[in-house]
Amino acid sequence: MIYGLDFAKPWSDFVFRGEAAYFQGRRLSVDDGQPAKHDVLKSLLGVDWSPGGNWTITAQVLDDWVVDYRRNLTCEEHTPQATLNVSKTFFNELLTVSDMIYYSMNDGEYFNRLQFSYELGEGLELTVGWDKFQGDDGSYGVYKRNSQVWGKIRYSF
């Protein structure tokens, strides 16, 4: 069974928001055998700010909390993370530049995605970006060899 709630409250140039979901009897991996059922609470608090000049800044803090945690679980009791996204549009909103950072508070590691999207024509968009994984062997560090420059073309009709 899953229970959830969310809220969003606009105020001036800000939107404050939050979400929570409670998972009853979620199966989690253990070190020594069959998965065990535990309740898990997922939560998120965030704020969106549009200060003008085609800028948007979004920040959020999220956590997964395993209720009645046991040491034989392969996951951690809490997995708090923070995200920050800063974006700006240029040239009558044809070009969007954004930088999104995901930070694992347990590991001190991060994933950073910088991207540039340009609308070439009606329904045709070109995006190029850079993904950077940083850390040791935690949430994001295990992917540090996957840091990359990438591109895509999207056609929408």
N, C-alpha and C positions, 0 to 999 in steps of 0.2 A: 504494500500500500504506500502511496506517495501523497503527502500533504504539502501544499505550497501557498505562498502569498507573495505579493509584490506591491510596491507603491512608487509613485512618481509625483513630485511636487514642484511645479515651476515657481520661480521667484526671481523677478527682475531678469538678468541675463543668465540665470542659472536654472538647472533642473537637478533636484536631489532625488535619488532613486535607490531602491533596495529590493532585494529578492531573497527568499528563503525557501528551501525545499527539505522536507524531512522524509527520508527513505526508511521504511520499516523492513527489517529482515533482509538487507542487502547482502549478497554473498561476497565475501572478501577472501583473498588468498592467505594461506597460513604456511609457515615454514615446514611443517611436519605432517601434511596430509590433506584431507578434504577441506574445501572452502567452508568457512564459518559464517553464520548469519549474525550481522550486527546492524544496528540502526546508525544512519549517517545523516548529519545535518550539513547541508550546503548553504552558504550565505554569501551575499554580495551587498556592498554599500558603494555608491558612486555619486559623482557630481559631474555634470556637463556644463561648460561655460562657453558662451558665445559673446566675446567682448566687442564684436564689431570688426570691420575691416576684413571680412571673410575668414576670420580665425575661428577655430573650434578647439577647445581643450577639454579632454575627458580623463578623469582619474577614477580608479575604483580599487577597492580592497575586497578580496574574496577568500573564503576558507572552506575546507572540507573537514568536518570534525567527526571522528568515529566515537560514538557513544559506547560506553562500557568497553573501552579499549583493552586489549590483551597483548602481551609482549610477543606472542608467537605470530602476530599478523605481519605480513610483508610490507604493509603500508605504515605510514606514520599516523599518530593520533590526530595531529593538526597539520594541514598543508596550506598555510597562508601565502597568498600571492598579492602583488599589487601591479596595476597596469597604468600606463600613462600614454595618451595619444594626443599629439599636437598636429593639426592640419590647417592648411590655408589654401584658398583657391585664388587663381590669377586669370587674367585675360577673359573676363566675363564668364568665369567658372568653367573654362575649357581645360585648364590645367589645375590639378590638385596635387599638392605635395604634402605627404604625411609621414610621421614617424611614430611607431607604436612600440613600446617597451613593455615586456612581461618580466617581472622580477620575482623570483622565488625567495621568500623570506627565510625559509629553513636552510637553504643551501647557499644563499648569497650569490646566486647565478642569475643570468638573464638571457632573454632572446630579444633582439632588436630588429624590427623590419622598417626600413626606410623605402618609400616608394613614390614614384612620379607617374601620374595617370593623365593622359592627354586625349581629349575627344577629337579624333581626326575628322569626323563627319557624322552625319546622322546615324546613330547606332553603332559606330565604329570607334573603338577605344584602344589605345596603345598604353601599356603599363610596363615600366621597368622598375626593378627594385634590388635591394641588397638585404640579405638575411644574415645576421651575425649571432652565433651562439657563443656564450662565454661562461666558463666555470670548469669545475673538475669533473666529477662523475655523477652529479645529482640530476635534478629535473631537466636542466638545459645543457649542462656541460657534456653529457653523453653524446650530444649531437654536434659538438664543436667542429668536427670534420665535415659537417654538412653546411657550414657557412657558405653562402653562394651569392652570385649576381644572377638575376633571372629576368625574363621578359615574357609578356603575353599580349596577344591581340584578341580582342573580344568583339564579336558582332552580335548585336541584339536586334531582333525584329519583332 
